[in-house]
Amino acid sequence: MQNDSVIIPLQAIIDDITTKHRIRLFVLRLDQNHPHISGNKLFKLKYNIEEAKKEKKKTLLTFGGAFSNHIAACAAAGKEFNFETIGIIRGEEHTDLNPTLKFAMECGMKLHYVSRTLYQNKKELYQHIEQQFPNDSFYLIPEGGSNILGVKGCKEITDTITIDFDYICCPCGTGATFSGIALSLKENEKGIGFQVLKAENYIKEEVNNWLSEFHSFSQNNFSINEEFHFGGYAKVKPELIDFVKNFNTQHSIPLDYIYTGKMMYGIYELIKRGHFDANQTIIAIHTGGLQGNKGIKLT
Ligand SMILES: *Cc1c(COP(=O)(O)O)cnc(C)c1O
């Protein structure tokens, strides 16, 4: 599904802080890898789409909130790779579609709304889906595209990097993307996952669960930072908003407020604290998600 020769830009970031601390910082622009299936979601979908084709499924069925990057990516992938798509959307239907759902529908996705209570109860939700849609006619992709095939796809993110690095940083929602990164690290490379939601040890446990599925895994050269969630998933604070705006002004790189903004804020805090040594090279993965900014209230 992915063109292996695709080149993902690695953009050098030079400013007062990186200069003062003599850090070589680069942003891996996964947000530019595809116009609509942007960022990490393309990697998470790759092997799921292959599997759906292999199983001769005509429909992809998946889940997400009303502003979900995954819903947008999955709808676009369905259009591009000739699948029908069904999106199970958390919450009530609104007559005015928000930009994410409007985009999904324009890609041909059928939207099916379920209450938040039902959405949270996975067993009841799956029963509901089986009743609503004829059994076994679809390929099911979990929320966020986070399953083993998603992790497998994310192992390939570092293949696109053409320079040596000491650290690689990635925002974590479910931790599936970061697990793929962790699995791909060489001995002298370290990973830092930035947890964007508030729940102690949540990503640590999730990542350990994903990694235990890969028996070849033996290294332990990564850590999860839980300091920069700004109060919880999709929560923002004035200092985060200012940071994202200033970063875009200075470096012409738009960040989203849910994932990449929090990671980048965290990276700068760690640089200022002297967490990295002089002359070390850090790669920050821009996992995309810019469409999700339309759902964030900034006032
Ligand atoms: C979905 C998403 C993530 C989180 O990926 P996980 O694999 O769930 O940790 C990070 N960044 C962006 C922009 C996303 O859309």
The ligand as an SDF file (V2000), in Angstrom:
LIG
                    3D

 15 15  0  0  0  0  0  0  0  0999 V2000
   -3.5170    8.8200   16.8400 C   0  0  0  0  0  0  0  0  0  0  0  0
   -2.4040    9.7850   17.0410 C   0  0  0  0  0  0  0  0  0  0  0  0
   -1.3580    9.5600   17.9590 C   0  0  0  0  0  0  0  0  0  0  0  0
   -1.3910    8.4230   18.9450 C   0  0  0  0  0  0  0  0  0  0  0  0
   -0.9940    7.2060   18.4410 O   0  0  0  0  0  0  0  0  0  0  0  0
   -1.0610    5.9150   19.3860 P   0  0  0  0  0  0  0  0  0  0  0  0
   -0.5710    4.8370   18.5290 O   0  0  0  0  0  0  0  0  0  0  0  0
   -2.5180    5.7260   19.7460 O   0  0  0  0  0  0  0  0  0  0  0  0
   -0.2660    6.1740   20.5930 O   0  0  0  0  0  0  0  0  0  0  0  0
   -0.3070   10.4540   18.0130 C   0  0  0  0  0  0  0  0  0  0  0  0
   -0.2870   11.5430   17.2250 N   0  0  0  0  0  0  0  0  0  0  0  0
   -1.2850   11.8200   16.3650 C   0  0  0  0  0  0  0  0  0  0  0  0
   -1.2180   13.0590   15.5820 C   0  0  0  0  0  0  0  0  0  0  0  0
   -2.3670   10.9440   16.2470 C   0  0  0  0  0  0  0  0  0  0  0  0
   -3.3650   11.2400   15.3870 O   0  0  0  0  0  0  0  0  0  0  0  0
  1  2  1  0
  2  3  1  0
  2 14  2  0
  3  4  1  0
  3 10  2  0
  4  5  1  0
  5  6  1  0
  6  7  2  0
  6  8  1  0
  6  9  1  0
 10 11  1  0
 11 12  2  0
 12 13  1  0
 12 14  1  0
 14 15  1  0
M  END
$$$$
